[in-house]
Amino acid sequence: MTPSIGKKIKALRKQRGWPIRLIAAQLDISIPAYSKIETGYTDVNISRLEQIAKIFELSLVSLFTDCATTSTSSEEVSIVYEKLRTKQLEIIDLQKQLIKIHDEIRAFSAST
């Protein structure tokens, strides 16, 4: 995750006067894990960003943009979001394939 998104999330939290523990609890993660999101030290998937946007009652796109951002930039962010969503689905499919291969190897090893 880029540090700028983390900074935006931190700014949103501070604007509302919410403590870190409140957001961490809503995300069902530890306070240090949430802190890493705000500081940009951890990669965050789209699902987690959607959860964060929902907590702040914002669209996912607004986490990537400022109020002063033009609609063209919002369109670009939407395109990037769709690409990220597609890649996330590809990753899930690859994980399923990996599990299947692992199960096949385990079954083969058990039969020998």
LINCOR-V210345 format. One line per field, one symbol per residue. ss: DSSP state (~ for helix, > for strand, _ for the rest). psi: psi as a letter, one per 40 degrees, with the letter a starting at -180 (. if undefined). burial: 1 if it has 9 or more other C-alpha atoms within 8 Angstrom, else 0. Layout:
ss = ???
psi = ???
burial = ???
This chain:
ss = __~~~~~~~~~~~~~~___~~~~~~~~___~~~~~~~~~______~~~~~~~~~~____~~~~~______~~~~~~~~~~~~~~~~~~~~~~~~~~~~~~~~~~~~~~~~~_
psi = iidddddddddddddefhidddddddefiiddddddddeeeihhiddddddddddefiiddedeiideiidddddddddddddddddddddddddddddddddddddddde.
burial = 1010111111011100010100111000111011111111100001001111111001111010100000001100110010011001000000000000000000000000
